[in-house]
Amino acid sequence: MKKGNIIHVKSYQFAIRIVNLSRHLQEVQKEYVLSKQLLRSGTAPGALVREAEHAQSKKDFINKMSIALKEINETEYWLNLLKDTSHINEEQFQSMNKDCVEILKILASIVKSSRQSLKL
């Protein structure tokens, strides 16, 4: 992992937290469907950010980062659903959602600025 690249670091750390939360949901709460959805969408942004690192073009970079943005947005949905169905408590939700929203904002900024620089 590249040190100093904020989106690489944050998306990777978030993926670790998602893996641990998914494991907890499956082992303790015996919740398998939602936990798998969360695991898929919550780990995808980090993988897509890594893919974008070696994008074939600026358009390919923007595409990968846009998909990462969609995935983190979906993750926010699953976190809200888990909270609203009492699978995670408010404290767990707030902690995870804070990181999720931060990554969402960073990715949105990257996509926006990359699209603007493509137009120049």
Buried (B, 14 or more C-beta within 10 A) or exposed (E): EEEEEEBBBBBBBBBEBBBEBBEBBBEEBEBEEBBBBBBBBBBBBBBBBBBBEEBEEEEEBBBBBBBBBBBBBBBBEBBBBBBEEEBBEEEBBEEBBEBBBBBBEBBBEBBEEBBEEEEE
